[in-house]
């Protein structure tokens, strides 16, 4: 059977299932240069977000037939180059949708009630009740979604159950499955939303989806949540909007410089900073592992 590299870890049940199928499994993370040298030993590799499968790595994969991204985005893989070399690239787009949507929703509550800051002061022995007495409710507010794929649709369902009204923008409206959510232009969404949550891939050629022009069109005191990809929000423009008060608070799970995000944003008093954990739930990773097993089972059948 196949020799498979599990580079960024995977659900143990899924690994056991792959071994049961007769595959030779190696669990090991390699930096790019080492991976480019070692990848020749493998028929397939499974990555999450940490491993970068660059053209250099692909050139080293003399026996590589399949790359699986355990997750949604494939921006850490040079997909076009891999395909040009006859290597199939697959992902697990639906497995972690609920996990990411729940984190986005949790971050909206955290922003509305300043939960991390209040907790921090309590742990410092302070009783700052007055400082945190002007929280807001999410019910009755407008949630603007930039991207209405699986995760965006899942978040929309949860938000509507809380009494939020939802409006969305998507670059590919014909591909949107949930027809119950009204689609608008991006300008309309960002102008009317009290909360803006992004659920789109990062397009390097197009650059940030949200920049200075978009921030200028938003409501004063808007909340911004980014559980999508680093780069979809211009971090310089975000910092300026935070400092001016245009953005009341931002919650960010994804960063341009992962795993070393810029500190003036991460440490900003109005920012809730997370270390890219949107998909990192027990349930989500179990589903991801199950989908990876099915992909590998079908490919090497």
N, C-alpha and C positions, 0 to 999 in steps of 0.2 A: 504494500500500500504506500501511501505518501508520507514523506517526512515534512512535518509542519512546524513552523516557528510561531510561537505565541509570544509576541514581543512586549505587549503592555499589560499582560495579565488577562484572565478571563474567568468566568464562573467555573468553580471546581467541578460541578456536576457535568458541565459541557465538556471539560477536558477529559473527564473519566469516560464520557460517552465516545469521544473521538478515539481514545485508547482502546475501548471495547470494540470499535470498528476495525481495529488493527493498524491504525496510523501511528507513526513514530513521532511523538510530541516532545518538543524542546521549549521550555519556558525560560526566556532570556531576553533582557533588553540590551540593545547595542546602539551606541552613538553612530552617527551616519558613516564615518570612515570605517568603523569596525563592521557595521552591518553590510557595507558594500563589499567587504572581503568575505564575510561569513555566509551571506545569502546564497552563494553558489551551492551550498549543501542542501538547500531546501526546495521542495516542490511547491509549497504554498506558505504564505505568512499571514498571520492575523494581527492587526494593529488596532489601537484605539486612536487617541489624539497625540500622544507623546512622540511616537516614532514617525520620522519623516522618510517617506519612500520617494526619494528623489531620482532623477535620471541616472545619477552616479550609482545609486543602489540598484536600480533596475538593470543597468549595464552589467553589474556583477552577478545578477541572477540568471546564470546560464541554464539552470534547470527549473526556474520559476515559471509556474503556469497560472497561479491564482493568488490574488491579493484580496483579503477580506477586511473591510473596515467595520469593526464592531461599533456601530453608531450611525449617525445620519450623514454628516459632512465628510467629503473626501478631499478637502483642500490640503491635507497633509500628504496626499499621494499625487504624483504626476500622472494623472489618469491617461491623458492623450498619449504620452510617451510609452506608458505600459502597454496600451492597446496597439501601438505601432510595432511593438515587439512581440505581439501575439499573446500577451498576458491579460487574462480576464480580471476585471476589478468589480467587486461586489460590495454591498453594504447592507445594513439592517435598519432601514429608515423608520419602521414603525415601532420597533421594540421599546425604545426609550421615550416615546412621545409623552406618555402620562407623567413620567418622572420629571421631565423638563418643564412641562406645563404646571405641575404642582409647585416646583421651585419658583417659577415666575409669579405664580399667585401668592406664594408665601412672601416673596420679596415685596409685592405690592402692599400686603398688610404691614410688613416691617417698615416700609417707607411711610405709610399713612400714620402709624403710631410711634415712629422712632424707637422701635423695640431694641435694636442693638445698643443705641446710645443710652437709653434708660437703664438697661441691664448693666452697662459699663459703669455708670455712676453709682448704682447700688453696690456693685462689687468693690468700689472705692470707698464705701462707707458714707456715701452722700444720699440725701433725701431731696431730690430735685423735682418734687411734684409740680410746682408751678412751671418749671421749664418745659415739662412735657404735657401740659394741660390743654394744648391746642391741636390735638390729633384730629384726623378726619376719618369719616367712614368711606368705605369703597362702594357700598350700596348706593345706587342712584347716580353714580359717576359714569363717565363715558370712557370706555376702553378702546383705544385705537390700535389695531393690529397692523403691523407692517410685515406681511407674509401670512398667508392663510393656507398653509399646508397642513400636515398631520398635527404638528405641535400647536400651531395657531388655532386650529379648529378645536382641539382638545381644551385649550385655555379658554376659548370663547364659551364652550359649554359650561365650564366651571364658573366663569364670571357672570354669565346670565343667571345661573342658579342663585347668585348672591344679589341679584337685583341691579347689576350693571347693564348698561346698554352698550352694544358692541358694534363697531364699524371697522371695516378693513380695506386695505389696499394690497393688491397682489399684481406683480408684473405679468403673470400668466393667468388671467381670469378664466380662461376656458378650461384650465386644469383644476380649478377649485371644485372640490367635491361637495362641500356644505353650502347649498344654495339658500339656506335660511339666513345667512349673514349678509347684510347689504355691502356691496362693494362700491368704493368711492375712489377718487383720485388721491394720490399721496398728499397733495396740498390740503384737500378737504379733511382727511383723517388727522393730520398733525395739527391743523388749526382748531379742531373741535374737541380733541381728546383731552381728558384729565390725566389719563395714564396712557403711555405709549409703550408697547412691548414689541420687540423685534424678533422675527422668526424666519430669517432668510440666510442663504449662504453668502459668503463674501466673494465678490467679483473683483479680482485684482485689477482688471482692465478698467472697470467702471469706477472703482474707488468707493469711498464711504457713501452709504445710502442717506445718512443723516449728517449734515455739515452745518456750517454757519448760516446758510440761506434757510435751511429747514428750521433751525432753532429760532430764527427771527420770526417765523410764521406761527410758532406755537403759542399757546396760552401762557400768560405769566403764572408761574407756580406749578407748572406741569411736572409730573413724575415720569421718569424714563427707566425702563427695564431692558437690559440686554442679556439674554441667555442664548444668543444666536452664535455669532462669531466675532472675534476681535477684528476690527477694521471696518465693520459696517457702520460704526459711529466714529466720526472724526474726534479724536480725543482732545485735540487743542480747542476745537469748537465747543466740546462738552465742558471743558474746564472754564472757558470764558462764560458759558451760559450758567454754570453753577455759581461762579463768582458774582455775576450780575443779578442773580435771583430769578432769572428767566426759568431755570430749572430748579424746583424746590428740593428735589432729591433724585439721586440715580442709584440703581442697584445693578451691579455689573458682575457677571459670572465668567466673561470671556474677554481676552486681552490681546492687544497687538503683540506685546513682547513676552508672551507666555514662554517659560514659567517665571519671568522676571518683569512684571508689569511696571509701568511708570508710577513712581511713588507719589507724585503730586496729585494724581487722580485717585489712586488706591487709598491714600491716607486723608483725602479730603473729608471734612466734617460732614458734608452732605451726601457722601457716597457710602453705600453698603457694598463692600468688596468681597467677592467669593472666588475660590480657586478652581474654577471650571469643574463644578460638580453636578451640573444639571442632570446628567444621565446616571449619576452614581447612587442609585438605590439598589437594595438587594433584589427587589422585584424586577426592576429594569434590566439589571445585568443578567439576571436569570433568563429573561426573555431574549436578550441579545445573544447570550450563549447558545440558547436553543436555536435561534435563527442561523447562527454561524455553523452549528452542527449540520443543519439541514442543507445549507449552501455547499459545504464540503462533501457531505454525503452524496448529494446530487451530482456534483462536479466530477468526483472520482469514481462514480458508480461504474 
